[in-house]
Amino acid sequence: MKLRSLLFVPADSERKYVKASGVGADALILDLEDSVAPGRKAFARDAVKGLLGGGPRNWSFLVRINPFGTGLTLEDLAAVVRPGLDGILIPKVNGIEDVNLVSHYVDVLEVATGISPGHVKLLVVATETPAAMIGFNGYARKNERLVAMTWGAEDLSAALGALTNKESDGAWTFPYQVARAQCLFAAGAAGVAALDTLYADFRDQDGLAESCRLARRDGFVGRVAIHPDQVSTINTCFTPSDTDLAHARRVVAAFAAAPDVGTVGIDGKMYDIPHLVAARRTLASVGEEHSNGQ
């Protein structure tokens, strides 16, 4: 599942869905949670069921369900786990136990609806509750359905009673820098993709690009979008350049030519196994697979 850009779409708006499906996002997240008013939840579920029955797509079909505690989670899952669904985004998780519980529900629903076992993947918003922030070590106990983790600051700051989560220059305050970093570390421990949170000002393309550059530098491999105009910038920023790919191929080739060594020299610089791992990850991001012989 390619996850550079994931665009949120209110599940009760067919007009926005039609527009979003043609902007080049790797995945659409049909949202049953925050963007849908309480009185339209049932309508939104029915809308998703209808859209899942559509034709071939060149993007992954994801649904954000309502979280545990709302009384709506099981209804959401029963409505949307059916052929055509690729993944579920679980908001406000408190830890791996919530992921495992949803995974068990999906096990049953896949059998009931004729989906190949294990097809429906799980993604989580991992930092929206205080409990989540002290339970990250659980993600080292991997769940096979979990493929990505992202983070969010708004629900967490509301739960903490923060007056703001931003500095005067727009940077995250320290508690939310911690949340961002914890998500990145937990994704690494779980062996899944780390996705940066949304960039709220969808008109500020330069700011988005710089934010994506820093995210990619730190280890994030994609990002959530809240507006179709953000998708192209996100895709560009999280796609390796031709120079990046050429260098990664040289690193992989150098190690392949010397399978019994732990370091190689390229253009006067030394590269070791962590560089090989990074090079393989870069190539895998564009679909180039290489042997893990080292």
PyMOL commands that set and color helices and strands:
alter all, ss='L'
color gray80, all
select helices_A, chain A and resi 14-20+38-52+73-80+96-113+130-133+136-140+154-160+174-190+205-218+228-237+242-257+273-284
alter helices_A, ss='H'
color red, helices_A
select strands_A, chain A and resi 5-10+27-31+60-64+87-90+121-125+146-150+193-196+222-225+263-266+269-272
alter strands_A, ss='S'
color yellow, strands_A
deselect
rebuild
show_as cartoon
